Amino acid sequence: MGTSTNILVNAVAKERGVEGFGFFEFSIYGLIFLAIGIVVMTIGSRFLPKDKSSNVRDDYAIDNYIFTVKVSEASKVIGETLGSLEMFNDGTATVLKLIRGKNILNAPGKYVEIKKGDNFVVMSDLENLQKIVNDNGLIINEKRRRTQEEDFGDGEVEDESDMTYVELLILPGSNLIGKNLKQLRNGSILGAFPIAIQKRRNIRNTQERLLRKSLHQINLKPGDRLLLEMQEQRVGKLYDLKNVVILNQHEYTSSIPKKNTVIAICTLLLVIGLASSGVISILAASLTGVGAMLLFDIIKLNNIYHRVNWQIVFLLAGMIPLGVAMTNSGADVWLSNALLDVMNGKAPMIVLGLLFGLTMLLSGFISNNATAIIMTPIAIAVAAGLSLEIKPFILAVMFGANFSFFTPVGYQTNALVYGTGIYKFKHFLILGGILSVILWITGTLLLSILL
């Protein structure tokens, strides 16, 4: 129940006439693997990059000035539109805000007419700062935002005060996915103003990419980071956003009533109890829990919809027929016969270990759920062909599909951690590889006892 991979393997096995697993049937193995993982990571963490005391400016490599300029009476840009000014079209500067009296307009459009007394929050590098001011008759506001010598976030803009910068990590299922910086600026993120997007690292591009230009072409994806500017006292409201992580540390007191927390915990225990007792299926127990949460108004129906990771749903919808097709076409039998030829004459423990290792390697490069669906029928066929107990082979697939710690590719959690930019591919390959090998050997020895 803890991961979709376990549920899938169990479901595929039952479809092929194999007795399903009890709720806690293999929990002892999970606890052993957990203990090994804790020991290995406790020791291995000494070799991982240490937390650096860097600020948001350093992380985003923002060396530009963020300052306020005021349109003087003698300015030659009065009556012009923003779009007609070369400095705002050639990438020399980016207009973040227009402050006109008490009104603040985020990301003003190119057709906005410039008037006397307007204040613009502009982002530009030091080289172009003086040129912008001198060529256009502008005045640098005394309350400028920041210089390279000042701490990031100091200073004020007119009526705004106590401004700070907050970094968000976008998770799967976030409402911000698919939106670009221009759309976010025109909208509202709980009173915050988006400054920059940092794209997650991937295999093709191992360097983070800071993006502030051509933003209409750049959409947020899971693993990206979004830099926001907002009043410090409003940072707590960001915790209302779903499926994002606030990377900057801020004190925040949860507004969730204690009664709701108690009901949620009791509901979770109810679901586990019903599923483990075998009174109803895991699916029915889960739906019962969801119904109870809705009944007691702990969650809203629209929140459930947004919390569902639809990418996984459609992935499974596409992969399950693949498993069926392998069975109907005889591909699983052909693959299992090929493996049997290779493993012919080998000890059962060696056969089990090879299947375990093959599953783990495959899961390092494709989805763990896809690996489970492909390998489970093969494991059943291999065990049947050798007249061995089937369950150890199914467990080898189940665990092997979840032990892909050596790459950031196959497992979604690995990809998200890699996307933060803290760890490199080599950290997964070395430390994750060591952990995977230790778990592979341990798992093979433990499961061979059941043969």
SESE-112986 format. One record per residue (C-alpha): residue number from 1; residue in three letters; x, y, z. Coordinates in steps of 0.2 Angstrom, whole numbers. Layout:
! SESE-112986
+-----+------+-------+-------+-------+
| pos | code |     X |     Y |     Z |
+-----+------+-------+-------+-------+
| NUM |  ALA |     X |     Y |     Z |
...
+-----+------+-------+-------+-------+
! end
This chain:
! SESE-112986
+-----+------+-------+-------+-------+
| pos | code |     X |     Y |     Z |
+-----+------+-------+-------+-------+
|   1 |  MET |     0 |     0 |     0 |
|   2 |  GLY |    15 |    12 |     3 |
|   3 |  THR |    19 |    13 |   -15 |
|   4 |  SER |    10 |    10 |   -31 |
|   5 |  THR |    23 |    -2 |   -37 |
|   6 |  ASN |    19 |   -14 |   -23 |
|   7 |  ILE |     0 |   -13 |   -28 |
|   8 |  LEU |     4 |   -16 |   -46 |
|   9 |  VAL |    15 |   -31 |   -43 |
|  10 |  ASN |     2 |   -39 |   -32 |
|  11 |  ALA |   -12 |   -35 |   -44 |
|  12 |  VAL |    -3 |   -42 |   -59 |
|  13 |  ALA |     2 |   -58 |   -49 |
|  14 |  LYS |   -16 |   -61 |   -44 |
|  15 |  GLU |   -22 |   -59 |   -62 |
|  16 |  ARG |   -11 |   -73 |   -66 |
|  17 |  GLY |   -18 |   -85 |   -53 |
|  18 |  VAL |    -4 |   -82 |   -40 |
|  19 |  GLU |   -10 |   -80 |   -22 |
|  20 |  GLY |    -9 |   -61 |   -17 |
|  21 |  PHE |     1 |   -55 |    -2 |
|  22 |  GLY |    -6 |   -51 |    15 |
|  23 |  PHE |    -5 |   -33 |    21 |
|  24 |  PHE |    10 |   -36 |    32 |
|  25 |  GLU |    17 |   -52 |    24 |
|  26 |  PHE |    34 |   -44 |    18 |
|  27 |  SER |    35 |   -30 |    31 |
|  28 |  ILE |    49 |   -38 |    40 |
|  29 |  TYR |    60 |   -37 |    24 |
|  30 |  GLY |    55 |   -19 |    22 |
|  31 |  LEU |    61 |   -15 |    40 |
|  32 |  ILE |    77 |   -24 |    37 |
|  33 |  PHE |    80 |   -14 |    21 |
|  34 |  LEU |    75 |     2 |    30 |
|  35 |  ALA |    88 |    -1 |    44 |
|  36 |  ILE |   102 |    -4 |    30 |
|  37 |  GLY |    97 |    12 |    21 |
|  38 |  ILE |    98 |    22 |    37 |
|  39 |  VAL |   115 |    15 |    41 |
|  40 |  VAL |   122 |    17 |    23 |
|  41 |  MET |   115 |    35 |    21 |
|  42 |  THR |   121 |    40 |    39 |
|  43 |  ILE |   139 |    35 |    34 |
|  44 |  GLY |   138 |    41 |    16 |
|  45 |  SER |   131 |    58 |    20 |
|  46 |  ARG |   148 |    63 |    25 |
|  47 |  PHE |   153 |    63 |     7 |
|  48 |  LEU |   139 |    73 |     0 |
|  49 |  PRO |   139 |    91 |    -3 |
|  50 |  LYS |   138 |   101 |    13 |
|  51 |  ASP |   124 |   114 |    15 |
|  52 |  LYS |   131 |   131 |    10 |
|  53 |  SER |   126 |   147 |    18 |
|  54 |  SER |   121 |   155 |     1 |
|  55 |  ASN |   107 |   167 |    -2 |
|  56 |  VAL |    94 |   168 |   -16 |
|  57 |  ARG |   104 |   181 |   -25 |
|  58 |  ASP |   119 |   169 |   -26 |
|  59 |  ASP |   108 |   154 |   -31 |
|  60 |  TYR |   100 |   163 |   -45 |
|  61 |  ALA |   116 |   172 |   -50 |
|  62 |  ILE |   106 |   188 |   -51 |
|  63 |  ASP |   120 |   202 |   -52 |
|  64 |  ASN |   108 |   215 |   -59 |
|  65 |  TYR |   102 |   230 |   -50 |
|  66 |  ILE |    84 |   230 |   -45 |
|  67 |  PHE |    80 |   248 |   -43 |
|  68 |  THR |    67 |   261 |   -45 |
|  69 |  VAL |    67 |   275 |   -58 |
|  70 |  LYS |    56 |   290 |   -58 |
|  71 |  VAL |    50 |   299 |   -73 |
|  72 |  SER |    55 |   318 |   -71 |
|  73 |  GLU |    46 |   332 |   -78 |
|  74 |  ALA |    59 |   335 |   -91 |
|  75 |  SER |    60 |   317 |   -97 |
|  76 |  LYS |    58 |   314 |  -115 |
|  77 |  VAL |    49 |   297 |  -113 |
|  78 |  ILE |    33 |   306 |  -106 |
|  79 |  GLY |    19 |   301 |  -118 |
|  80 |  GLU |    28 |   286 |  -125 |
|  81 |  THR |    23 |   268 |  -123 |
|  82 |  LEU |    34 |   255 |  -115 |
|  83 |  GLY |    35 |   245 |  -131 |
|  84 |  SER |    42 |   260 |  -140 |
|  85 |  LEU |    57 |   261 |  -129 |
|  86 |  GLU |    72 |   252 |  -136 |
|  87 |  MET |    80 |   248 |  -119 |
|  88 |  PHE |    64 |   238 |  -114 |
|  89 |  ASN |    64 |   228 |  -131 |
|  90 |  ASP |    82 |   223 |  -133 |
|  91 |  GLY |    85 |   215 |  -117 |
|  92 |  THR |    94 |   229 |  -109 |
|  93 |  ALA |    82 |   231 |   -95 |
|  94 |  THR |    66 |   222 |   -88 |
|  95 |  VAL |    52 |   232 |   -81 |
|  96 |  LEU |    45 |   222 |   -66 |
|  97 |  LYS |    32 |   235 |   -59 |
|  98 |  LEU |    24 |   252 |   -63 |
|  99 |  ILE |    20 |   262 |   -48 |
| 100 |  ARG |     8 |   276 |   -51 |
| 101 |  GLY |     2 |   285 |   -36 |
| 102 |  LYS |    -5 |   272 |   -24 |
| 103 |  ASN |    -8 |   260 |   -39 |
| 104 |  ILE |     5 |   246 |   -43 |
| 105 |  LEU |     4 |   237 |   -59 |
| 106 |  ASN |    14 |   221 |   -61 |
| 107 |  ALA |    23 |   217 |   -77 |
| 108 |  PRO |    16 |   232 |   -87 |
| 109 |  GLY |    12 |   229 |  -105 |
| 110 |  LYS |    20 |   237 |  -120 |
| 111 |  TYR |     5 |   248 |  -123 |
| 112 |  VAL |     6 |   257 |  -106 |
| 113 |  GLU |     8 |   275 |  -108 |
| 114 |  ILE |    22 |   283 |   -98 |
| 115 |  LYS |    17 |   298 |   -87 |
| 116 |  LYS |    25 |   311 |   -77 |
| 117 |  GLY |    29 |   305 |   -59 |
| 118 |  ASP |    28 |   287 |   -64 |
| 119 |  ASN |    40 |   275 |   -54 |
| 120 |  PHE |    46 |   260 |   -63 |
| 121 |  VAL |    54 |   245 |   -54 |
| 122 |  VAL |    67 |   240 |   -66 |
| 123 |  MET |    80 |   226 |   -67 |
| 124 |  SER |    96 |   229 |   -76 |
| 125 |  ASP |   115 |   226 |   -75 |
| 126 |  LEU |   127 |   239 |   -69 |
| 127 |  GLU |   134 |   243 |   -86 |
| 128 |  ASN |   117 |   249 |   -93 |
| 129 |  LEU |   110 |   257 |   -77 |
| 130 |  GLN |   118 |   274 |   -80 |
| 131 |  LYS |   114 |   274 |   -98 |
| 132 |  ILE |    96 |   271 |   -95 |
| 133 |  VAL |    95 |   285 |   -83 |
| 134 |  ASN |   105 |   298 |   -94 |
| 135 |  ASP |    97 |   294 |  -110 |
| 136 |  ASN |    79 |   295 |  -105 |
| 137 |  GLY |    79 |   309 |   -92 |
| 138 |  LEU |    75 |   297 |   -78 |
| 139 |  ILE |    79 |   299 |   -59 |
| 140 |  ILE |    85 |   285 |   -48 |
| 141 |  ASN |    74 |   285 |   -34 |
| 142 |  GLU |    82 |   287 |   -17 |
| 143 |  LYS |    73 |   272 |   -10 |
| 144 |  ARG |    81 |   261 |   -23 |
| 145 |  ARG |    79 |   242 |   -21 |
| 146 |  ARG |    97 |   235 |   -20 |
| 147 |  THR |   114 |   237 |   -26 |
| 148 |  GLN |   128 |   224 |   -27 |
| 149 |  GLU |   135 |   229 |   -10 |
| 150 |  GLU |   118 |   228 |    -2 |
| 151 |  ASP |   110 |   212 |     5 |
| 152 |  PHE |    97 |   205 |    -7 |
| 153 |  GLY |    80 |   210 |    -1 |
| 154 |  ASP |    85 |   226 |     8 |
| 155 |  GLY |    77 |   243 |     4 |
| 156 |  GLU |    59 |   248 |    -1 |
| 157 |  VAL |    49 |   253 |   -16 |
| 158 |  GLU |    37 |   268 |   -12 |
| 159 |  ASP |    23 |   261 |    -1 |
| 160 |  GLU |    30 |   243 |     0 |
| 161 |  SER |    39 |   238 |    15 |
| 162 |  ASP |    48 |   223 |    23 |
| 163 |  MET |    50 |   215 |     6 |
| 164 |  THR |    58 |   198 |     5 |
| 165 |  TYR |    63 |   185 |    -8 |
| 166 |  VAL |    56 |   167 |    -7 |
| 167 |  GLU |    60 |   152 |   -17 |
| 168 |  LEU |    47 |   139 |   -22 |
| 169 |  LEU |    51 |   121 |   -29 |
| 170 |  ILE |    37 |   115 |   -40 |
| 171 |  LEU |    31 |    98 |   -37 |
| 172 |  PRO |    20 |    87 |   -48 |
| 173 |  GLY |     2 |    92 |   -48 |
| 174 |  SER |     5 |   110 |   -44 |
| 175 |  ASN |    -7 |   122 |   -52 |
| 176 |  LEU |     8 |   133 |   -57 |
| 177 |  ILE |    14 |   119 |   -69 |
| 178 |  GLY |    12 |   125 |   -87 |
| 179 |  LYS |    12 |   143 |   -83 |
| 180 |  ASN |    25 |   155 |   -89 |
| 181 |  LEU |    32 |   170 |   -79 |
| 182 |  LYS |    22 |   183 |   -89 |
| 183 |  GLN |     6 |   173 |   -85 |
| 184 |  LEU |    11 |   172 |   -67 |
| 185 |  ARG |    14 |   191 |   -66 |
| 186 |  ASN |    -2 |   195 |   -73 |
| 187 |  GLY |   -11 |   184 |   -61 |
| 188 |  SER |    -8 |   183 |   -42 |
| 189 |  ILE |     1 |   171 |   -31 |
| 190 |  LEU |    -6 |   176 |   -15 |
| 191 |  GLY |     1 |   194 |   -16 |
| 192 |  ALA |    19 |   188 |   -22 |
| 193 |  PHE |    27 |   194 |   -37 |
| 194 |  PRO |    37 |   182 |   -48 |
| 195 |  ILE |    55 |   188 |   -52 |
| 196 |  ALA |    64 |   173 |   -60 |
| 197 |  ILE |    62 |   155 |   -65 |
| 198 |  GLN |    77 |   142 |   -63 |
| 199 |  LYS |    74 |   127 |   -74 |
| 200 |  ARG |    78 |   110 |   -66 |
| 201 |  ARG |    93 |   101 |   -71 |
| 202 |  ASN |    91 |    86 |   -82 |
| 203 |  ILE |   102 |    73 |   -91 |
| 204 |  ARG |   103 |    83 |  -107 |
| 205 |  ASN |   107 |   100 |   -98 |
| 206 |  THR |   116 |    97 |   -82 |
| 207 |  GLN |   117 |   116 |   -78 |
| 208 |  GLU |   103 |   126 |   -70 |
| 209 |  ARG |    96 |   139 |   -82 |
| 210 |  LEU |    90 |   156 |   -75 |
| 211 |  LEU |    77 |   163 |   -86 |
| 212 |  ARG |    70 |   180 |   -87 |
| 213 |  LYS |    69 |   184 |  -105 |
| 214 |  SER |    57 |   176 |  -119 |
| 215 |  LEU |    46 |   171 |  -104 |
| 216 |  HIS |    31 |   168 |  -115 |
| 217 |  GLN |    40 |   153 |  -122 |
| 218 |  ILE |    46 |   146 |  -105 |
| 219 |  ASN |    33 |   136 |   -95 |
| 220 |  LEU |    35 |   129 |   -77 |
| 221 |  LYS |    38 |   110 |   -75 |
| 222 |  PRO |    40 |    99 |   -60 |
| 223 |  GLY |    57 |   102 |   -52 |
| 224 |  ASP |    58 |   120 |   -58 |
| 225 |  ARG |    61 |   134 |   -45 |
| 226 |  LEU |    52 |   150 |   -44 |
| 227 |  LEU |    59 |   166 |   -36 |
| 228 |  LEU |    45 |   177 |   -28 |
| 229 |  GLU |    46 |   194 |   -20 |
| 230 |  MET |    33 |   198 |    -7 |
| 231 |  GLN |    31 |   206 |    10 |
| 232 |  GLU |    39 |   196 |    24 |
| 233 |  GLN |    23 |   195 |    34 |
| 234 |  ARG |    14 |   187 |    20 |
| 235 |  VAL |    26 |   172 |    17 |
| 236 |  GLY |    15 |   161 |    28 |
| 237 |  LYS |     1 |   162 |    16 |
| 238 |  LEU |    12 |   153 |     3 |
| 239 |  TYR |     9 |   137 |    13 |
| 240 |  ASP |    -9 |   137 |     6 |
| 241 |  LEU |    -2 |   133 |   -11 |
| 242 |  LYS |    -3 |   115 |   -16 |
| 243 |  ASN |    11 |   104 |   -22 |
| 244 |  VAL |    25 |   116 |   -19 |
| 245 |  VAL |    40 |   117 |    -7 |
| 246 |  ILE |    46 |   133 |     1 |
| 247 |  LEU |    65 |   131 |     0 |
| 248 |  ASN |    68 |   146 |    11 |
| 249 |  GLN |    65 |   143 |    29 |
| 250 |  HIS |    52 |   154 |    38 |
| 251 |  GLU |    43 |   151 |    54 |
| 252 |  TYR |    25 |   147 |    51 |
| 253 |  THR |    11 |   141 |    62 |
| 254 |  SER |    -1 |   129 |    54 |
| 255 |  SER |   -19 |   135 |    53 |
| 256 |  ILE |   -26 |   117 |    52 |
| 257 |  PRO |   -38 |   114 |    67 |
| 258 |  LYS |   -32 |   101 |    79 |
| 259 |  LYS |   -49 |    92 |    77 |
| 260 |  ASN |   -45 |    90 |    58 |
| 261 |  THR |   -28 |    83 |    62 |
| 262 |  VAL |   -35 |    70 |    74 |
| 263 |  ILE |   -49 |    65 |    62 |
| 264 |  ALA |   -36 |    63 |    48 |
| 265 |  ILE |   -25 |    52 |    58 |
| 266 |  CYS |   -39 |    41 |    64 |
| 267 |  THR |   -45 |    39 |    46 |
| 268 |  LEU |   -28 |    34 |    41 |
| 269 |  LEU |   -28 |    21 |    55 |
| 270 |  LEU |   -45 |    15 |    49 |
| 271 |  VAL |   -39 |    12 |    31 |
| 272 |  ILE |   -24 |     3 |    37 |
| 273 |  GLY |   -34 |    -8 |    49 |
| 274 |  LEU |   -48 |   -12 |    36 |
| 275 |  ALA |   -35 |   -16 |    22 |
| 276 |  SER |   -24 |   -27 |    34 |
| 277 |  SER |   -38 |   -37 |    41 |
| 278 |  GLY |   -44 |   -42 |    24 |
| 279 |  VAL |   -62 |   -37 |    27 |
| 280 |  ILE |   -61 |   -27 |    11 |
| 281 |  SER |   -49 |   -24 |    -3 |
| 282 |  ILE |   -36 |   -10 |    -2 |
| 283 |  LEU |   -45 |     0 |   -15 |
| 284 |  ALA |   -61 |    -1 |    -5 |
| 285 |  ALA |   -52 |     4 |    11 |
| 286 |  SER |   -44 |    19 |     2 |
| 287 |  LEU |   -61 |    24 |    -5 |
| 288 |  THR |   -69 |    23 |    12 |
| 289 |  GLY |   -55 |    34 |    19 |
| 290 |  VAL |   -58 |    47 |     6 |
| 291 |  GLY |   -76 |    47 |     9 |
| 292 |  ALA |   -74 |    49 |    28 |
| 293 |  MET |   -62 |    64 |    24 |
| 294 |  LEU |   -75 |    72 |    13 |
| 295 |  LEU |   -89 |    68 |    25 |
| 296 |  PHE |   -80 |    77 |    40 |
| 297 |  ASP |   -75 |    91 |    28 |
| 298 |  ILE |   -56 |    88 |    30 |
| 299 |  ILE |   -53 |    90 |    12 |
| 300 |  LYS |   -63 |    97 |    -3 |
| 301 |  LEU |   -68 |    88 |   -19 |
| 302 |  ASN |   -58 |   100 |   -30 |
| 303 |  ASN |   -43 |    97 |   -19 |
| 304 |  ILE |   -44 |    79 |   -22 |
| 305 |  TYR |   -44 |    82 |   -41 |
| 306 |  HIS |   -29 |    93 |   -40 |
| 307 |  ARG |   -19 |    81 |   -29 |
| 308 |  VAL |   -21 |    67 |   -41 |
| 309 |  ASN |    -5 |    65 |   -51 |
| 310 |  TRP |   -13 |    62 |   -68 |
| 311 |  GLN |     3 |    59 |   -77 |
| 312 |  ILE |     5 |    43 |   -66 |
| 313 |  VAL |   -13 |    38 |   -70 |
| 314 |  PHE |   -11 |    39 |   -89 |
| 315 |  LEU |     6 |    31 |   -88 |
| 316 |  LEU |    -2 |    16 |   -79 |
| 317 |  ALA |   -16 |    16 |   -91 |
| 318 |  GLY |    -4 |    14 |  -105 |
| 319 |  MET |     8 |     2 |   -97 |
| 320 |  ILE |    -5 |   -11 |   -90 |
| 321 |  PRO |   -11 |   -15 |  -108 |
| 322 |  LEU |     8 |   -18 |  -112 |
| 323 |  GLY |     8 |   -31 |   -99 |
| 324 |  VAL |    -7 |   -39 |  -106 |
| 325 |  ALA |     0 |   -38 |  -123 |
| 326 |  MET |    16 |   -47 |  -118 |
| 327 |  THR |     5 |   -61 |  -111 |
| 328 |  ASN |    -6 |   -63 |  -126 |
| 329 |  SER |     8 |   -62 |  -138 |
| 330 |  GLY |    19 |   -74 |  -129 |
| 331 |  ALA |    33 |   -61 |  -126 |
| 332 |  ASP |    34 |   -65 |  -108 |
| 333 |  VAL |    36 |   -84 |  -111 |
| 334 |  TRP |    49 |   -80 |  -125 |
| 335 |  LEU |    59 |   -69 |  -113 |
| 336 |  SER |    57 |   -81 |   -98 |
| 337 |  ASN |    63 |   -95 |  -109 |
| 338 |  ALA |    78 |   -85 |  -115 |
| 339 |  LEU |    82 |   -81 |   -96 |
| 340 |  LEU |    80 |  -100 |   -92 |
| 341 |  ASP |    92 |  -104 |  -106 |
| 342 |  VAL |   105 |   -92 |   -98 |
| 343 |  MET |   101 |   -98 |   -80 |
| 344 |  ASN |   101 |  -116 |   -84 |
| 345 |  GLY |   110 |  -126 |   -72 |
| 346 |  LYS |   112 |  -111 |   -60 |
| 347 |  ALA |   108 |  -112 |   -41 |
| 348 |  PRO |    91 |  -106 |   -37 |
| 349 |  MET |    98 |   -92 |   -27 |
| 350 |  ILE |   109 |   -86 |   -42 |
| 351 |  VAL |    93 |   -86 |   -53 |
| 352 |  LEU |    84 |   -76 |   -40 |
| 353 |  GLY |    98 |   -64 |   -39 |
| 354 |  LEU |   100 |   -61 |   -57 |
| 355 |  LEU |    81 |   -58 |   -59 |
| 356 |  PHE |    82 |   -46 |   -44 |
| 357 |  GLY |    97 |   -37 |   -52 |
| 358 |  LEU |    90 |   -36 |   -69 |
| 359 |  THR |    74 |   -28 |   -62 |
| 360 |  MET |    84 |   -15 |   -52 |
| 361 |  LEU |    95 |   -11 |   -67 |
| 362 |  LEU |    79 |    -9 |   -79 |
| 363 |  SER |    71 |     2 |   -65 |
| 364 |  GLY |    86 |    14 |   -65 |
| 365 |  PHE |    82 |    20 |   -83 |
| 366 |  ILE |    63 |    18 |   -85 |
| 367 |  SER |    48 |    20 |   -74 |
| 368 |  ASN |    48 |     9 |   -59 |
| 369 |  ASN |    30 |     5 |   -62 |
| 370 |  ALA |    33 |     1 |   -80 |
| 371 |  THR |    47 |   -11 |   -74 |
| 372 |  ALA |    36 |   -19 |   -62 |
| 373 |  ILE |    22 |   -23 |   -75 |
| 374 |  ILE |    35 |   -29 |   -88 |
| 375 |  MET |    45 |   -40 |   -76 |
| 376 |  THR |    31 |   -48 |   -65 |
| 377 |  PRO |    25 |   -60 |   -78 |
| 378 |  ILE |    43 |   -65 |   -83 |
| 379 |  ALA |    47 |   -68 |   -64 |
| 380 |  ILE |    31 |   -79 |   -63 |
| 381 |  ALA |    36 |   -89 |   -79 |
| 382 |  VAL |    54 |   -91 |   -73 |
| 383 |  ALA |    49 |   -98 |   -56 |
| 384 |  ALA |    36 |  -110 |   -64 |
| 385 |  GLY |    49 |  -115 |   -77 |
| 386 |  LEU |    61 |  -120 |   -63 |
| 387 |  SER |    47 |  -127 |   -52 |
| 388 |  LEU |    52 |  -115 |   -38 |
| 389 |  GLU |    41 |  -106 |   -26 |
| 390 |  ILE |    34 |   -91 |   -35 |
| 391 |  LYS |    32 |   -78 |   -21 |
| 392 |  PRO |    51 |   -75 |   -19 |
| 393 |  PHE |    53 |   -71 |   -37 |
| 394 |  ILE |    38 |   -59 |   -36 |
| 395 |  LEU |    46 |   -50 |   -21 |
| 396 |  ALA |    62 |   -49 |   -30 |
| 397 |  VAL |    53 |   -39 |   -44 |
| 398 |  MET |    44 |   -29 |   -31 |
| 399 |  PHE |    59 |   -24 |   -21 |
| 400 |  GLY |    71 |   -22 |   -36 |
| 401 |  ALA |    59 |   -10 |   -45 |
| 402 |  ASN |    60 |     1 |   -30 |
| 403 |  PHE |    79 |     0 |   -27 |
| 404 |  SER |    84 |    11 |   -42 |
| 405 |  PHE |    94 |    24 |   -31 |
| 406 |  PHE |   109 |    24 |   -44 |
| 407 |  THR |   101 |    36 |   -56 |
| 408 |  PRO |    90 |    51 |   -55 |
| 409 |  VAL |    80 |    45 |   -70 |
| 410 |  GLY |    69 |    30 |   -67 |
| 411 |  TYR |    61 |    35 |   -50 |
| 412 |  GLN |    51 |    51 |   -49 |
| 413 |  THR |    57 |    55 |   -32 |
| 414 |  ASN |    75 |    54 |   -38 |
| 415 |  ALA |    71 |    66 |   -52 |
| 416 |  LEU |    64 |    79 |   -40 |
| 417 |  VAL |    79 |    78 |   -28 |
| 418 |  TYR |    91 |    79 |   -43 |
| 419 |  GLY |    81 |    94 |   -50 |
| 420 |  THR |    84 |   105 |   -35 |
| 421 |  GLY |   102 |   106 |   -40 |
| 422 |  ILE |   110 |   101 |   -24 |
| 423 |  TYR |   117 |    84 |   -29 |
| 424 |  LYS |   125 |    79 |   -46 |
| 425 |  PHE |   123 |    63 |   -56 |
| 426 |  LYS |   139 |    56 |   -48 |
| 427 |  HIS |   131 |    57 |   -31 |
| 428 |  PHE |   117 |    46 |   -36 |
| 429 |  LEU |   129 |    34 |   -46 |
| 430 |  ILE |   141 |    32 |   -32 |
| 431 |  LEU |   132 |    33 |   -16 |
| 432 |  GLY |   115 |    27 |   -23 |
| 433 |  GLY |   124 |    13 |   -32 |
| 434 |  ILE |   132 |     7 |   -16 |
| 435 |  LEU |   116 |     7 |    -7 |
| 436 |  SER |   107 |    -2 |   -22 |
| 437 |  VAL |   121 |   -16 |   -22 |
| 438 |  ILE |   120 |   -18 |    -3 |
| 439 |  LEU |   101 |   -20 |    -4 |
| 440 |  TRP |   102 |   -31 |   -19 |
| 441 |  ILE |   114 |   -43 |   -11 |
| 442 |  THR |   104 |   -43 |     6 |
| 443 |  GLY |    87 |   -45 |    -3 |
| 444 |  THR |    94 |   -60 |   -13 |
| 445 |  LEU |   100 |   -68 |     3 |
| 446 |  LEU |    84 |   -65 |    12 |
| 447 |  LEU |    72 |   -71 |    -1 |
| 448 |  SER |    82 |   -86 |    -6 |
| 449 |  ILE |    77 |   -93 |    12 |
| 450 |  LEU |    60 |   -94 |     5 |
| 451 |  LEU |    65 |  -105 |   -10 |
+-----+------+-------+-------+-------+
! end
